[in-house]
Structure formats: C-alpha cells, structure tokens
Amino acid sequence: MANELLTAFEASLPLTGRRPSDPSLYAGVDLGTAYIVTAVVDSMGVPVAGVVTRSESSIRDGVVLDYMGAIRLLRDQVNRLRAAGFDIKKAAGAYPPGIVGRDAQAVANVLYAADLEVTGLIDEPSAAAKVLRISEGAVVDIGGGTTGISVIHDGEPVYTADEPTGGVHVDLVLAGHFKVEVSEAEKIKTDPTRQREILPLVTPVFEKMASIITHHLKDHPVDTIYLVGGTSCFPGIEKVIEHETGIPVARPKNPMLVTPLGIALRCAETA
C-alpha cells in the first residue's frame, strides 16, 4: 500500500495539464539538507501534486542556516503549485529527531514566511511511519546530513534519535577519492551508471550509519528496519545495513518521497 501511494505521488510531480477535483488540499514540507520537497494530498489522503527542489545548503542537519534562501525556495514551490491550480494554504512541517525548541520552530517560521498556514510539526521518522503504515519496527530516515531513528511500538513512536552522518558524508568521501568538488561528487553519487562502481568506496559510510542504528536499537529490539530518506535511494545500502545490524531491512519505492508524503498526511489529519 505504501508503494501504491508513492507511485501516485511520483505520477503527480509533473504539474502540467491537471487540476485538483477536491478543493481541500493539504501540504507537507520536508526541508532537507539536499532537497526541499513539498507533497500535496486531498481530503482522502490521495497524493495530487508535489515539487522537488535542490536546497542549495539552506538547511544542514535539520537546522535552518539560511532563512532567506529556504524561504525563497519554498515560496517558489508554493507559487508553482498555485499557478498549476493547486491553491495550497494549510501545511505541516517536520524536523529530525533531537531538534527541539527554536530550531524546530524555525521550520514553522519558514512555512509561515512562504505564505502557508502551519497546522503543526512532526518528527521526520514518525511522518514516514504514516506512509509505511507500520505498527512495529524502526523507521530509519537517512537524509543529506543525518541518520534519524524512530522506534515504533503499537503504532506510536517510543524512542527517537538522530546523529550526523548522511549523504553529505558520502559526497565528501567521493570528493576526496576523485579529487573533485563536493557538488561534482553529488552528481557522481546520483548517477545510476556509476553507483555499482562507487559502492565499495562508500560502503564504509553506510557501515557507519549501520553502527549508529545498532547503537540506538540495542535497548529497543525490532524485527524490521524501514529505510527512508534520500540517501536510502542508493542501490545496495539496504544490504550493507542489513548485514551490519543483523536485522531485516525493508526499503520502499523511492525512499526520498516517503517523509514529505507522511507530513502531508499529518497535515490532513490535524487541519
């Protein structure tokens, strides 16, 4: 069912030639280190639109570093959606586990400044769990800057944690090996024709992520790890993490889209 939702979300990303049949729209905004993703669902929770934009380092490890840059990028997304006929007003945001206080509120401030009515905030792994519709297990959100863990029991998060190590660290390894800029390393990392070649180079980073997961799950045993987040899209990462943790790993279709879609579903629930 999660993959069906994600397939529908992917199909909704091109904004041309469609208009929403349901006037009630709810947005979920994922301010990531590498990408800002806005997902839009209708009152039934069906994905109807979305926008993905490179974040240009406005966000790092869940903290808004460049307010004006983040606002500009999100406002552009909002304008594009509205111009396409998706007149979004209500939206929810998300933050990595461990981000609290003013840093978490900064996410809401960016949404407000982009002319959105903020219905609430949710931690990223818990948002992902809404799409996965799981009642037990560990949701591991590996983004550009961090690895976030949320242990789900009886459908509710009972433990969350977040540590630096994500896609940026993979880029740094590749930049050092190939002696290129980090921006060029990102292109190498996301090039499907080169991912098999570079897997041995980046496996130690994936092993580090696995050690983070193992550490946080030692007192919270689970039967399954669910991988989401942009870095989880890299082919083979699930095998490394399964081997290192000894826990079965499930990876949904297009892990990068899971969290923003879950945030939108949260918005629809609470608006």
Secondary structure, 3 states (H helix, E strand, C coil): CHHHHHHHHHHHCCCCCCCCCCCCEEEEEEECCCEEEEEEEECCCCEEEEEEEECCCCEECCEECCHHHHHHHHHHHHHHHHHCCCCCCEEEEEECCCCCHHHHHHHHHHHHHCCCEEEEEEEHHHHHHHHHCCCEEEEEEECCCEEEEEEEECCEEEEEEEEECCHHHHHHHHHHHHCCCHHHHHHHHCCCCCHHHHHHHHHHHHHHHHHHHHHHHCCCCCCCEEEECHHHHCCCHHHHHHHHHCCCEECCCCHHHHHHHHHHHHHHHHC
